[in-house]
Amino acid sequence: MARLPRLIVPHQAHYLIQRGLHGQEVFRHAEDYTAFLAWLRAAARQYKVAVHAYTLLPGEVHLLVTPSDEEGLGGMVQWLGRHYVPYYNQKYGRAGTLWAGRYKTAVVDADNYLMACSRYIELAAVRAGLAAAPEHYPWSSYPHHAGIKPEGTVTDHPVYWALGNTPFQREAAYIELAAQGLRATDLRAIEAAVLKGWPLGSDKYKADLQKRMQRQVLPAKRGRPFKQKPPAEV
């Protein structure tokens, strides 16, 4: 089956993940993370992509973003590659691509899944055993949302703003949400959507999105449909 074109919807949140080639590290030292974040801020401004949450793991990049047009997200990723990959290759004496193929992304139903995606991303280091708590991991946007350290990379989404009327209320509410963790059903839904490139949201959101985009955005049913009803068993 031919691969469907990547679905990018302007002004909708997207969960994006990019992994190192063959599972290799893409960040080795603190200055690598710092350099990537500086380029991410520049690329997001240039291509008009709002970054709502992020985590940089040694071999992976996780982003929750909203592009302002169909080309911005791809342009941002390509720009990052043109700057970060030569930096990394020169520093560590290697050549060739750094990333494992195309980046993966899923459009996100913000009303129902944005906070879940934000927590999924910011708790990734805890799930990976890299930190005992999200506030202990320096390469994520959790300290920003928890009010520990403002982060210039992050543009807060309206759903985050709706958590409270003041910064303190929003931060306290977010800390409580993070402490609750994620339901197993949400974990599975997020992982399946991002890896397969399907929208993440309610059935109504998916159906409305497919109608709006006038293209397939939902998984096709397995098997070929019968041209006519099969004969009854005798």
Backbone bond lengths (Angstrom), bond angles and torsions (degrees), N, CA, C in turn:
res aa  C-N    CA-C-N  psi(-1)  N-CA   C-N-CA  omega(-1)  CA-C   N-CA-C  phi
1 M - - - 1.462 - - 1.521 109.47 -
2 A 1.344 116.27 133.53 1.463 120.12 -179.88 1.524 109.80 -67.19
3 R 1.321 115.71 144.26 1.452 120.75 -179.61 1.523 109.62 -74.41
4 L 1.334 115.97 131.27 1.459 119.96 179.03 1.519 110.10 -69.36
5 P 1.341 117.15 147.80 1.471 119.45 175.12 1.528 109.67 -58.69
6 R 1.317 115.77 146.05 1.461 120.12 179.24 1.528 109.53 -60.77
7 L 1.327 116.09 136.39 1.463 121.08 -177.87 1.520 109.40 -91.85
8 I 1.336 116.02 114.35 1.465 122.86 175.95 1.523 107.33 -122.88
9 V 1.318 116.93 123.65 1.462 121.48 -176.97 1.528 108.64 -119.63
10 P 1.320 118.15 113.92 1.472 120.00 179.80 1.520 112.25 -55.94
11 H 1.330 115.00 142.24 1.459 123.48 175.71 1.525 113.27 67.34
12 Q 1.336 116.84 15.44 1.466 121.64 173.35 1.525 108.36 -116.18
13 A 1.321 116.10 146.35 1.467 119.86 178.11 1.530 110.07 -68.66
14 H 1.331 116.31 147.26 1.460 123.42 176.57 1.522 109.14 -134.88
15 Y 1.322 115.46 138.18 1.468 121.00 170.74 1.523 106.52 -96.56
16 L 1.333 116.19 124.38 1.467 121.90 -177.49 1.522 109.52 -121.39
17 I 1.329 115.43 135.79 1.461 120.40 175.92 1.528 108.98 -133.12
18 Q 1.342 115.52 138.06 1.459 121.66 176.25 1.517 108.25 -136.51
19 R 1.332 116.27 132.39 1.463 121.40 -174.18 1.520 111.36 -118.80
20 G 1.326 114.89 155.32 1.446 120.69 177.82 1.514 112.72 -69.10
21 L 1.317 116.79 149.54 1.459 123.21 179.73 1.527 110.39 -59.19
22 H 1.336 115.70 129.38 1.468 122.12 179.51 1.537 111.99 55.37
23 G 1.325 116.71 29.44 1.455 120.18 177.81 1.519 114.89 73.80
24 Q 1.333 117.29 13.26 1.463 120.07 -177.09 1.519 111.46 -76.13
25 E 1.314 116.34 162.43 1.456 121.86 177.77 1.531 110.39 -68.57
26 V 1.321 115.33 143.00 1.463 120.71 172.77 1.534 110.35 -115.44
27 F 1.322 116.08 -7.59 1.467 122.80 173.82 1.524 107.34 -135.26
28 R 1.337 116.95 127.94 1.463 120.28 -179.52 1.518 112.65 -115.94
29 H 1.320 116.61 -33.11 1.459 120.62 -177.03 1.527 109.83 -133.45
30 A 1.312 114.87 164.90 1.466 120.36 -176.67 1.523 112.02 -55.62
31 E 1.333 117.52 -37.40 1.466 118.94 -177.94 1.529 111.77 -67.65
32 D 1.331 118.11 -23.19 1.462 120.24 175.88 1.526 110.21 -68.70
33 Y 1.316 116.82 -46.86 1.465 120.95 177.68 1.531 110.13 -60.44
34 T 1.325 115.53 -44.16 1.467 120.27 -178.64 1.518 111.17 -62.96
35 A 1.328 116.77 -43.02 1.463 120.70 179.24 1.523 111.14 -63.55
36 F 1.330 116.70 -43.79 1.461 119.99 -179.31 1.526 110.67 -62.73
37 L 1.328 117.47 -43.51 1.461 120.49 -179.35 1.525 111.65 -64.04
38 A 1.338 116.96 -37.27 1.468 119.79 177.49 1.527 110.31 -63.42
39 W 1.325 116.81 -42.99 1.462 120.05 177.96 1.525 111.23 -69.69
40 L 1.326 117.85 -33.94 1.448 120.55 177.11 1.530 110.65 -62.64
41 R 1.332 117.22 -43.37 1.460 120.20 178.28 1.525 110.90 -61.30
42 A 1.327 116.07 -43.62 1.471 120.04 -179.40 1.529 111.16 -65.96
43 A 1.336 116.68 -43.36 1.463 120.74 -178.48 1.520 111.21 -67.07
44 A 1.334 116.66 -39.40 1.464 120.09 -179.96 1.525 110.64 -63.26
45 R 1.320 116.83 -40.26 1.464 119.81 177.39 1.520 111.13 -66.40
46 Q 1.324 116.00 -45.17 1.458 120.33 -175.76 1.521 112.08 -64.01
47 Y 1.330 116.76 -38.98 1.463 120.34 -175.15 1.523 112.74 -102.53
48 K 1.339 116.43 8.84 1.464 122.44 174.32 1.522 111.61 56.89
49 V 1.324 114.10 52.92 1.464 122.12 176.46 1.520 107.96 -116.72
50 A 1.321 117.45 123.98 1.462 121.51 177.63 1.519 109.35 -85.97
51 V 1.326 116.33 127.21 1.471 122.08 178.56 1.524 107.73 -99.03
52 H 1.328 116.61 116.64 1.459 121.22 -176.83 1.525 113.01 -96.67
53 A 1.320 117.33 -29.66 1.465 121.24 179.55 1.521 108.21 -159.30
54 Y 1.331 115.95 153.08 1.465 119.53 177.40 1.527 110.08 -155.58
55 T 1.314 114.59 156.89 1.463 122.68 165.97 1.518 107.09 -145.57
56 L 1.308 115.79 132.91 1.460 121.90 173.47 1.518 107.48 -107.99
57 L 1.327 116.77 114.05 1.462 122.94 174.76 1.524 108.03 -99.39
58 P 1.315 118.79 164.58 1.470 119.04 -178.51 1.524 114.52 -52.78
59 G 1.332 117.36 -34.66 1.457 119.42 -178.15 1.505 115.12 -119.44
60 E 1.344 118.14 10.78 1.460 120.64 -174.31 1.523 111.52 -148.35
61 V 1.330 114.57 154.34 1.464 122.39 172.07 1.523 107.63 -123.21
62 H 1.331 116.94 127.85 1.457 122.56 176.95 1.523 108.40 -120.26
63 L 1.342 117.02 127.79 1.456 121.64 -178.92 1.529 110.17 -133.69
64 L 1.324 116.17 143.05 1.457 122.89 169.51 1.522 106.03 -116.76
65 V 1.329 116.65 114.22 1.464 120.69 -167.60 1.524 111.15 -138.92
66 T 1.338 115.20 161.15 1.467 121.68 172.22 1.523 108.21 -129.10
67 P 1.334 118.15 113.38 1.468 120.95 176.23 1.525 110.61 -83.01
68 S 1.321 116.63 151.68 1.461 120.79 179.25 1.525 112.16 -91.16
69 D 1.341 117.39 -11.13 1.468 120.57 176.68 1.523 108.58 -152.31
70 E 1.324 116.98 176.90 1.459 120.90 -175.08 1.522 112.85 -72.46
71 E 1.330 118.21 -24.26 1.458 121.06 -175.29 1.528 113.50 -93.82
72 G 1.323 117.52 -18.28 1.455 120.55 -170.80 1.514 114.81 -63.18
73 L 1.319 116.97 -41.92 1.467 119.59 -176.22 1.523 111.22 -65.73
74 G 1.328 116.58 -47.56 1.461 119.96 177.39 1.516 111.71 -63.61
75 G 1.334 117.05 -38.88 1.460 120.28 177.84 1.513 111.87 -63.41
76 M 1.310 116.89 -40.69 1.465 120.51 178.81 1.522 111.44 -63.01
77 V 1.336 116.33 -45.36 1.467 119.92 -179.49 1.526 111.10 -63.90
78 Q 1.327 117.08 -43.01 1.465 120.32 179.13 1.528 110.98 -63.89
79 W 1.326 116.87 -41.84 1.467 121.20 179.57 1.518 110.35 -62.23
80 L 1.322 116.75 -42.67 1.461 120.54 177.26 1.525 110.99 -60.06
81 G 1.345 115.81 -42.57 1.458 119.63 179.63 1.513 112.27 -63.78
82 R 1.326 117.13 -40.19 1.472 120.29 -178.86 1.530 111.64 -66.22
83 H 1.322 117.71 -23.84 1.452 120.27 -179.02 1.532 112.42 -99.36
84 Y 1.330 116.52 -45.03 1.462 118.13 -173.78 1.525 113.13 -77.81
85 V 1.334 118.17 -39.99 1.463 120.02 -176.09 1.536 111.91 -62.82
86 P 1.352 120.75 -47.28 1.466 119.28 176.23 1.532 112.48 -60.69
87 Y 1.327 116.56 -38.67 1.470 120.21 176.45 1.521 110.04 -58.35
88 Y 1.317 116.90 -48.98 1.467 121.57 -176.63 1.528 110.87 -66.76
89 N 1.333 116.77 -44.89 1.463 120.32 -178.55 1.521 111.70 -63.13
90 Q 1.319 117.23 -42.66 1.460 120.01 179.48 1.528 111.05 -66.40
91 K 1.310 116.28 -40.92 1.460 120.48 -177.25 1.518 111.98 -65.76
92 Y 1.340 116.85 -37.60 1.462 120.28 -173.40 1.529 113.40 -110.73
93 G 1.329 116.75 13.24 1.454 121.19 172.88 1.512 114.47 62.47
94 R 1.307 116.17 43.98 1.455 119.97 178.68 1.529 109.28 -126.24
95 A 1.339 116.41 174.25 1.463 121.26 179.47 1.522 108.94 -140.97
96 G 1.321 115.00 160.93 1.458 119.35 175.59 1.512 113.35 92.75
97 T 1.325 113.64 -173.00 1.449 119.82 -176.14 1.527 111.20 -68.50
98 L 1.309 115.42 153.50 1.462 122.11 179.22 1.519 111.30 -107.21
99 W 1.337 116.12 -26.02 1.451 121.10 -172.16 1.521 112.43 -102.01
100 A 1.322 115.42 152.95 1.470 122.20 -179.90 1.520 109.48 -86.88
101 G 1.312 117.51 84.09 1.451 121.89 176.96 1.508 113.70 68.52
102 R 1.325 115.66 -154.54 1.452 122.20 -177.39 1.528 110.79 -72.12
103 Y 1.306 115.30 149.82 1.456 117.80 172.62 1.528 108.97 -68.37
104 K 1.319 116.40 153.74 1.458 122.35 179.61 1.521 108.73 -108.10
105 T 1.328 115.74 143.35 1.455 118.89 -178.58 1.515 110.74 -150.92
106 A 1.321 115.33 155.14 1.459 122.36 176.07 1.515 108.66 -138.75
107 V 1.338 116.69 134.62 1.461 121.28 172.93 1.526 107.97 -70.00
108 V 1.330 115.97 139.33 1.466 120.89 -173.12 1.525 111.05 -116.33
109 D 1.313 115.68 130.46 1.461 123.27 170.43 1.527 106.83 -71.99
110 A 1.336 116.42 98.45 1.469 120.45 -171.07 1.523 112.43 -61.33
111 D 1.325 117.72 -38.63 1.458 119.96 -176.60 1.522 112.17 -61.73
112 N 1.323 117.18 -33.37 1.458 120.76 -174.72 1.524 114.79 -107.24
113 Y 1.348 118.03 -22.65 1.459 119.16 -171.31 1.520 115.67 -130.41
114 L 1.336 118.79 -4.63 1.465 117.60 -174.97 1.524 112.29 -63.89
115 M 1.331 118.00 -44.78 1.462 120.14 -179.56 1.522 110.85 -66.61
116 A 1.327 117.09 -35.41 1.463 119.65 177.44 1.524 110.77 -65.20
117 C 1.334 116.94 -42.00 1.465 120.45 178.64 1.523 110.92 -65.64
118 S 1.324 116.77 -41.43 1.464 120.36 178.97 1.518 110.75 -59.37
119 R 1.321 116.90 -45.50 1.466 120.26 179.33 1.531 111.06 -69.42
120 Y 1.322 116.95 -38.93 1.466 119.73 177.89 1.527 110.00 -57.40
121 I 1.320 116.03 -44.70 1.461 120.77 -179.64 1.526 111.28 -66.29
122 E 1.322 116.83 -48.10 1.460 120.27 -173.13 1.523 113.32 -76.85
123 L 1.327 117.78 -14.39 1.461 121.63 175.43 1.530 112.33 -98.09
124 A 1.338 116.06 3.88 1.473 119.67 -176.80 1.521 112.14 -59.93
125 A 1.325 117.15 -39.89 1.470 119.65 -178.97 1.518 111.12 -66.38
126 V 1.327 117.58 -33.36 1.464 120.85 177.04 1.518 109.79 -68.15
127 R 1.329 117.46 -45.14 1.468 120.61 178.23 1.520 111.15 -61.55
128 A 1.335 116.89 -33.33 1.470 121.21 -178.84 1.525 112.58 -82.08
129 G 1.327 117.80 -3.11 1.460 121.00 179.99 1.514 113.88 77.77
130 L 1.332 117.23 19.00 1.460 120.76 -179.15 1.528 112.54 -90.33
131 A 1.320 116.88 -13.41 1.462 121.20 179.26 1.519 108.60 -154.87
132 A 1.325 115.49 149.84 1.459 119.92 179.17 1.519 111.79 -78.03
133 A 1.334 116.73 -25.64 1.459 122.71 -179.64 1.520 107.87 -149.46
134 P 1.331 118.08 153.58 1.471 119.76 -175.21 1.515 113.48 -61.74
135 E 1.324 118.16 -30.84 1.464 120.04 179.91 1.524 112.80 -70.53
136 H 1.330 117.40 -13.05 1.459 121.24 -179.85 1.529 112.60 -89.41
137 Y 1.337 116.91 -8.12 1.462 119.87 -178.92 1.527 108.90 -99.91
138 P 1.334 118.22 120.56 1.477 120.10 -171.54 1.521 115.56 -80.05
139 W 1.340 118.66 -10.93 1.462 119.70 -171.19 1.525 111.88 -110.70
140 S 1.329 115.39 46.57 1.456 120.72 174.41 1.518 109.09 -143.63
141 S 1.328 115.70 170.02 1.461 121.20 179.91 1.519 112.60 -88.48
142 Y 1.336 117.94 3.73 1.467 119.22 179.94 1.531 112.26 -58.44
143 P 1.335 120.84 -45.95 1.468 119.27 178.65 1.524 113.35 -55.98
144 H 1.318 116.95 -31.78 1.464 119.94 176.74 1.521 110.49 -66.73
145 H 1.322 117.35 -51.08 1.455 120.73 -176.86 1.525 112.41 -68.32
146 A 1.329 116.66 -26.30 1.459 120.40 179.96 1.525 112.60 -89.17
147 G 1.335 117.33 0.43 1.456 120.86 178.13 1.512 114.95 77.47
148 I 1.334 116.51 17.61 1.467 120.88 -178.80 1.524 110.80 -85.43
149 K 1.337 115.54 -41.89 1.459 120.44 -176.90 1.521 109.61 -151.88
150 P 1.340 119.24 112.38 1.472 120.37 177.69 1.523 110.69 -59.20
151 E 1.324 115.67 143.55 1.461 121.21 -175.22 1.523 108.97 -127.86
152 G 1.338 115.75 117.67 1.455 120.48 -177.80 1.512 114.39 -68.26
153 T 1.331 116.95 -15.82 1.458 119.80 178.79 1.518 111.53 -71.59
154 V 1.334 116.95 -27.34 1.464 122.03 -167.93 1.529 112.13 -91.51
155 T 1.325 115.12 134.38 1.459 123.60 167.61 1.521 106.65 -111.85
156 D 1.315 117.62 112.61 1.457 120.30 -175.99 1.526 110.88 -66.08
157 H 1.319 115.86 135.17 1.463 122.40 179.08 1.528 109.50 -78.67
158 P 1.341 118.45 150.73 1.467 120.40 177.12 1.527 113.87 -54.32
159 V 1.327 117.78 -30.69 1.467 119.90 178.06 1.527 110.59 -64.96
160 Y 1.327 116.84 -36.60 1.466 119.80 175.94 1.527 110.01 -67.70
161 W 1.325 117.27 -42.51 1.465 120.69 179.07 1.522 111.51 -60.41
162 A 1.320 116.81 -30.20 1.461 120.48 -178.86 1.533 112.77 -72.09
163 L 1.319 117.88 -6.34 1.466 120.51 179.58 1.532 112.22 -70.27
164 G 1.324 118.11 -18.88 1.467 120.00 -179.12 1.510 111.40 -175.36
165 N 1.334 115.30 165.17 1.466 120.85 -178.12 1.521 113.38 -85.10
166 T 1.321 117.15 -17.14 1.462 121.75 -179.22 1.522 108.99 -128.24
167 P 1.333 117.65 159.74 1.469 119.19 175.96 1.527 112.43 -54.54
168 F 1.337 117.08 -41.39 1.463 119.95 -179.39 1.524 111.09 -61.95
169 Q 1.322 117.87 -42.71 1.454 120.98 179.63 1.527 111.30 -64.38
170 R 1.331 115.90 -42.78 1.466 119.41 179.64 1.520 111.19 -64.34
171 E 1.313 116.45 -44.10 1.464 120.35 -179.03 1.527 111.41 -64.93
172 A 1.334 116.74 -43.33 1.462 120.34 179.57 1.529 110.77 -63.70
173 A 1.333 116.11 -41.15 1.463 119.94 179.63 1.520 110.81 -65.38
174 Y 1.332 116.44 -38.55 1.460 119.45 -179.24 1.532 110.97 -69.61
175 I 1.310 117.17 -40.47 1.467 120.87 177.09 1.527 110.09 -58.69
176 E 1.331 116.20 -41.89 1.465 120.57 178.86 1.523 111.04 -64.74
177 L 1.329 117.25 -42.39 1.461 120.53 177.79 1.526 111.26 -61.35
178 A 1.335 116.06 -44.21 1.460 120.02 -179.64 1.521 110.47 -63.72
179 A 1.326 117.10 -37.89 1.466 120.87 179.98 1.527 111.34 -64.96
180 Q 1.323 116.39 -28.87 1.462 120.26 179.01 1.525 111.88 -73.07
181 G 1.310 117.36 -20.22 1.453 120.61 -177.17 1.516 111.22 73.28
182 L 1.328 115.83 -157.24 1.464 121.64 -178.32 1.515 110.20 -127.32
183 R 1.304 115.84 145.13 1.452 120.52 174.73 1.531 109.72 -68.20
184 A 1.317 115.96 150.16 1.465 120.50 179.73 1.519 111.19 -59.79
185 T 1.332 116.73 -34.86 1.464 119.55 179.25 1.524 111.51 -65.86
186 D 1.335 117.11 -37.89 1.460 120.43 177.51 1.523 111.00 -68.19
187 L 1.327 116.76 -41.17 1.464 120.57 177.73 1.524 110.61 -57.24
188 R 1.322 115.91 -48.46 1.467 119.94 -178.38 1.520 111.34 -65.42
189 A 1.329 116.52 -40.63 1.464 119.74 -178.38 1.519 111.44 -65.13
190 I 1.327 116.94 -42.81 1.468 121.16 -179.99 1.518 110.62 -64.03
191 E 1.329 116.58 -48.94 1.468 120.52 -177.40 1.525 111.45 -62.31
192 A 1.336 116.86 -42.88 1.463 119.79 -178.77 1.520 111.27 -66.04
193 A 1.326 117.22 -42.43 1.466 120.37 -177.66 1.521 111.19 -64.34
194 V 1.327 117.25 -46.62 1.465 119.85 -175.79 1.523 111.13 -68.07
195 L 1.311 117.57 -44.19 1.459 120.05 -176.37 1.527 112.15 -69.46
196 K 1.342 116.81 -29.20 1.462 120.20 -178.54 1.525 113.14 -98.68
197 G 1.347 116.77 -11.84 1.447 119.97 177.47 1.515 114.95 80.88
198 W 1.347 117.46 17.40 1.453 121.49 178.86 1.518 110.45 -93.81
199 P 1.347 118.37 153.78 1.466 119.99 178.70 1.530 111.56 -60.88
200 L 1.309 115.15 151.56 1.455 122.53 178.01 1.522 107.78 -112.55
201 G 1.318 117.11 110.31 1.453 119.33 -178.04 1.502 111.85 174.67
202 S 1.319 115.09 -172.68 1.458 121.73 178.40 1.526 109.72 -70.16
203 D 1.334 115.92 163.85 1.461 119.84 177.77 1.520 110.89 -60.54
204 K 1.321 116.88 -39.33 1.461 120.56 179.22 1.524 110.57 -64.53
205 Y 1.327 117.02 -42.62 1.470 120.80 179.12 1.528 110.15 -60.05
206 K 1.325 116.91 -43.70 1.459 120.46 -178.70 1.526 111.31 -66.04
207 A 1.326 116.22 -42.63 1.460 119.43 -179.76 1.526 110.82 -66.07
208 D 1.332 116.68 -41.97 1.474 120.27 178.27 1.527 110.98 -63.85
209 L 1.335 115.61 -38.99 1.465 119.89 -179.94 1.525 110.78 -65.66
210 Q 1.327 116.36 -41.79 1.463 119.40 179.48 1.520 110.92 -63.79
211 K 1.326 116.92 -40.62 1.463 120.56 178.09 1.522 110.45 -65.57
212 R 1.322 116.72 -41.91 1.470 121.55 -178.18 1.523 111.25 -66.26
213 M 1.342 117.16 -43.15 1.458 121.01 -175.63 1.523 112.54 -81.91
214 Q 1.346 117.07 -17.41 1.468 122.59 -179.65 1.529 111.33 55.63
215 R 1.320 114.28 45.21 1.465 121.20 176.24 1.519 107.92 -158.13
216 Q 1.306 116.06 165.83 1.462 119.77 -179.79 1.520 110.23 -70.16
217 V 1.316 115.99 124.76 1.466 120.30 175.55 1.524 110.42 -127.59
218 L 1.345 116.73 -0.85 1.453 121.73 -179.66 1.522 109.74 -113.44
219 P 1.330 117.66 150.50 1.472 119.82 178.65 1.522 110.86 -61.30
220 A 1.334 115.78 138.22 1.459 119.82 175.43 1.522 109.41 -74.40
221 K 1.319 115.88 149.43 1.462 119.24 177.81 1.519 109.71 -67.88
222 R 1.329 115.75 145.41 1.456 120.54 -178.41 1.526 110.70 -67.82
223 G 1.331 115.46 146.84 1.452 121.01 176.42 1.515 112.87 81.11
224 R 1.303 115.76 165.66 1.451 121.27 179.38 1.527 109.77 -92.04
225 P 1.329 117.20 138.80 1.462 118.39 178.67 1.520 111.32 -69.78
226 F 1.328 116.20 148.12 1.455 119.92 176.18 1.518 110.31 -69.52
227 K 1.339 116.24 136.67 1.463 119.77 175.10 1.519 109.72 -70.63
228 Q 1.317 116.87 -29.62 1.441 122.42 173.95 1.517 108.62 -145.55
229 K 1.302 117.28 165.16 1.453 119.44 -176.97 1.522 110.01 -64.35
230 P 1.344 118.12 139.86 1.456 120.54 178.01 1.511 110.20 -66.97
231 P 1.310 118.29 151.58 1.471 119.77 -179.83 1.518 110.83 -65.35
232 A 1.301 116.10 147.46 1.474 121.23 177.97 1.511 109.36 -68.82
233 E 1.333 115.87 147.01 1.454 120.74 177.53 1.514 110.00 -68.95
234 V 1.331 115.52 147.40 1.473 119.94 177.94 1.508 109.32 -116.82
